[in-house]
Amino acid sequence: MAVETTRDQNGSCGKFMPMRYFMAIMGSIGLAIIYGFKVNISIAIVAMVNHTALAENSRNYNASNKVESVNSTTNVSEDGPFVWDKTVQGQILSAYFIGYLISMIPGARMAELVSAKWVMNVAVLLNVVASVLSPISAHGHYLLLALMRVIQGIGGGVSFPAMHVMVTKWGPPSERNVLASIIYAGTAIGTLIAILLSGLLAANLGWVWVFYIEGVLCLIWCTAWWLMVEDSPEQQKRFISEEERDYISNSMGESSDNHSHKLPVPWGQIFKSPAFLAIFIAHFCSNFGWYMLLVELPSFMNQVLEFDLKSNATLSALPYLCMWIFTMLLSKVLSVIVEKKQITVTLSRKIGTFFSSVIPMICLLVVAFLGQNRTLAVVFMTIGVTCMGGMYSGFLANHIDIAPNFAGTLVALTNTFATIPGIIVPLIVGYITESDTPAEGWNIIFFVTAGILVVEIIVYWIFGSGNEQSWNKVKGNDEEPHEQDMPLKQNCES
């Protein structure tokens, strides 16, 4: 941003990045950390498991209660110390989503009523602690490692509601699409970095360093978020101009006044709202495809395409770099054409959701018919994951449109239901691909996922809406009618 001394139309003095965008970038890094911890186990577990021993053991091997050492006759360069069959691996991968499931709604209410900033900070800290304790837990018993994953899931579960609340308080309505996309694009960057870094660490230093190094590095973010970001522009005393604070307040109008009141949640009206139910169903269907790709893509690359650990990490990460770029471009394009009134907010949300469902659906069907054609499989999987970035400009930003006062609670509700695929997908994949011909099992998974994505776009295209719902304007018990004070505007000082 150019240096200037006059106030611009966005409420910034121009000398520094506007604080709302700094908050969005920090939030993006925070979600990158959360998602990095979510997926690093998918890479690390490839190096943790003794694949040779599994191949030599009979199908009657019982891995539920013990961990065996690597036999010298079965040692290969990428084999680890644990003889965990695919069922056990599925349980470890699924454990994250148990914590994720139980924490979202309580975390959302804490973010709305107490502090979204601190809910987010604690979320990352939980992930850091559990990551550092993961190696010793794995050597103790696989269920202890699963417990660490549950703890990380608790932190991950509250992160989306917390950041939805932050966007609601910091984002002028015309900029919420861009701010939300900046923040949630962090999930793609976090996935990208985690897959690349985890693959390099596991291949060169050993799998334990995946958990140690990534855990310690994330303490830097916790400190910066604590010291530099507050819950709202009104509470932000440093790094923000009076002009930006007034600009945000003026742009929100009456809705900003509601943030100071503890509003009761209109549960009955929420679940009768077609606009909310459209998001509810779209989120579930999208997450089925998202988690299938996010958690299981490294396994597909290893089992079917037969990439080694280093190639697996690199190629599994590539789609998320493309996804991050696509997310930022699409959000900006949609924001500009909505601001010019060329399309409505409703249509922009449906376009984003179209990209995140229809294109991945087509790509999955193509991959199912490609067999072991490595090059084309990687190309179409990359396109599919890239276009899933449309969900951040689509239904995932829609909660804020229809009810900004309850955005955290709404995303917690939809994300709670949408976490079910995160729990069942690893288990289903582990069961279906247990056969001697995993390629056929993966084809079944791709067909089922494609069908679910078709349901997503049909339901959301018919019932989705970008209009604020009447039940968002519910008054708190302690609220009295009053005249809204007009914010004062001040000239920007050099």
GIURBEL-V563407 format. One record per residue. D_FIRST is the distance of its C-alpha to the first C-alpha in whole Angstrom. Layout:
# GIURBEL-V563407
d_first:D_FIRST
d_first:D_FIRST
This chain:
# GIURBEL-V563407
d_first:0
d_first:4
d_first:7
d_first:9
d_first:12
d_first:13
d_first:13
d_first:11
d_first:13
d_first:12
d_first:13
d_first:10
d_first:10
d_first:6
d_first:7
d_first:7
d_first:7
d_first:9
d_first:13
d_first:14
d_first:12
d_first:13
d_first:16
d_first:16
d_first:15
d_first:18
d_first:20
d_first:20
d_first:21
d_first:24
d_first:25
d_first:25
d_first:27
d_first:29
d_first:30
d_first:30
d_first:33
d_first:34
d_first:35
d_first:35
d_first:39
d_first:39
d_first:39
d_first:40
d_first:44
d_first:44
d_first:45
d_first:46
d_first:49
d_first:52
d_first:53
d_first:56
d_first:58
d_first:57
d_first:58
d_first:61
d_first:62
d_first:64
d_first:62
d_first:64
d_first:62
d_first:61
d_first:57
d_first:57
d_first:58
d_first:58
d_first:56
d_first:58
d_first:57
d_first:57
d_first:60
d_first:60
d_first:62
d_first:59
d_first:56
d_first:53
d_first:50
d_first:48
d_first:50
d_first:50
d_first:52
d_first:52
d_first:54
d_first:53
d_first:54
d_first:51
d_first:52
d_first:51
d_first:48
d_first:47
d_first:48
d_first:46
d_first:43
d_first:44
d_first:44
d_first:40
d_first:40
d_first:43
d_first:41
d_first:38
d_first:41
d_first:42
d_first:39
d_first:37
d_first:38
d_first:39
d_first:35
d_first:34
d_first:36
d_first:35
d_first:31
d_first:32
d_first:35
d_first:34
d_first:30
d_first:28
d_first:26
d_first:30
d_first:31
d_first:28
d_first:29
d_first:32
d_first:32
d_first:30
d_first:33
d_first:36
d_first:34
d_first:34
d_first:38
d_first:39
d_first:38
d_first:39
d_first:42
d_first:43
d_first:44
d_first:47
d_first:48
d_first:48
d_first:51
d_first:52
d_first:53
d_first:50
d_first:51
d_first:49
d_first:46
d_first:46
d_first:46
d_first:43
d_first:41
d_first:42
d_first:40
d_first:37
d_first:38
d_first:38
d_first:34
d_first:33
d_first:35
d_first:33
d_first:29
d_first:29
d_first:30
d_first:28
d_first:25
d_first:26
d_first:27
d_first:23
d_first:22
d_first:24
d_first:23
d_first:19
d_first:19
d_first:19
d_first:21
d_first:19
d_first:17
d_first:20
d_first:20
d_first:17
d_first:17
d_first:20
d_first:20
d_first:17
d_first:20
d_first:23
d_first:21
d_first:22
d_first:25
d_first:25
d_first:23
d_first:26
d_first:29
d_first:28
d_first:27
d_first:30
d_first:32
d_first:31
d_first:32
d_first:35
d_first:36
d_first:36
d_first:37
d_first:40
d_first:41
d_first:41
d_first:41
d_first:43
d_first:42
d_first:42
d_first:39
d_first:37
d_first:37
d_first:37
d_first:34
d_first:32
d_first:33
d_first:33
d_first:29
d_first:28
d_first:29
d_first:26
d_first:24
d_first:27
d_first:26
d_first:22
d_first:22
d_first:25
d_first:24
d_first:20
d_first:20
d_first:23
d_first:24
d_first:23
d_first:20
d_first:24
d_first:25
d_first:21
d_first:22
d_first:19
d_first:15
d_first:15
d_first:15
d_first:18
d_first:16
d_first:15
d_first:18
d_first:20
d_first:18
d_first:19
d_first:22
d_first:23
d_first:21
d_first:24
d_first:27
d_first:30
d_first:29
d_first:27
d_first:30
d_first:32
d_first:30
d_first:32
d_first:35
d_first:37
d_first:38
d_first:41
d_first:40
d_first:42
d_first:43
d_first:46
d_first:44
d_first:41
d_first:44
d_first:45
d_first:42
d_first:41
d_first:38
d_first:38
d_first:40
d_first:39
d_first:36
d_first:38
d_first:40
d_first:37
d_first:36
d_first:39
d_first:40
d_first:36
d_first:36
d_first:40
d_first:38
d_first:35
d_first:37
d_first:40
d_first:37
d_first:35
d_first:38
d_first:41
d_first:39
d_first:40
d_first:43
d_first:43
d_first:42
d_first:45
d_first:48
d_first:48
d_first:45
d_first:47
d_first:44
d_first:44
d_first:42
d_first:39
d_first:39
d_first:39
d_first:36
d_first:34
d_first:35
d_first:35
d_first:31
d_first:30
d_first:30
d_first:27
d_first:25
d_first:25
d_first:25
d_first:22
d_first:20
d_first:23
d_first:22
d_first:18
d_first:19
d_first:21
d_first:20
d_first:17
d_first:20
d_first:22
d_first:19
d_first:19
d_first:22
d_first:23
d_first:21
d_first:23
d_first:26
d_first:27
d_first:28
d_first:29
d_first:27
d_first:31
d_first:31
d_first:27
d_first:29
d_first:32
d_first:30
d_first:28
d_first:31
d_first:33
d_first:31
d_first:32
d_first:35
d_first:37
d_first:35
d_first:36
d_first:39
d_first:40
d_first:39
d_first:41
d_first:44
d_first:44
d_first:43
d_first:47
d_first:48
d_first:47
d_first:49
d_first:48
d_first:46
d_first:43
d_first:41
d_first:41
d_first:41
d_first:38
d_first:36
d_first:37
d_first:36
d_first:33
d_first:32
d_first:34
d_first:32
d_first:29
d_first:29
d_first:30
d_first:26
d_first:27
d_first:28
d_first:25
d_first:24
d_first:28
d_first:31
d_first:29
d_first:26
d_first:29
d_first:30
d_first:28
d_first:28
d_first:32
d_first:32
d_first:29
d_first:31
d_first:33
d_first:30
d_first:31
d_first:35
d_first:35
d_first:33
d_first:35
d_first:38
d_first:37
d_first:36
d_first:39
d_first:41
d_first:39
d_first:39
d_first:43
d_first:42
d_first:40
d_first:44
d_first:46
d_first:44
d_first:45
d_first:48
d_first:49
d_first:48
d_first:50
d_first:53
d_first:53
d_first:52
d_first:54
d_first:57
d_first:58
d_first:56
d_first:52
d_first:51
d_first:53
d_first:52
d_first:48
d_first:49
d_first:50
d_first:47
d_first:45
d_first:47
d_first:47
d_first:43
d_first:43
d_first:45
d_first:43
d_first:40
d_first:42
d_first:43
d_first:39
d_first:38
d_first:41
d_first:41
d_first:38
d_first:38
d_first:41
d_first:40
d_first:36
d_first:34
d_first:31
d_first:32
d_first:33
d_first:36
d_first:38
d_first:39
d_first:36
d_first:37
d_first:39
d_first:40
d_first:40
d_first:44
d_first:43
d_first:41
d_first:42
d_first:41
d_first:39
d_first:37
d_first:33
d_first:32
d_first:29
d_first:26
d_first:25
d_first:22
d_first:21
d_first:19
d_first:16
d_first:17
d_first:15
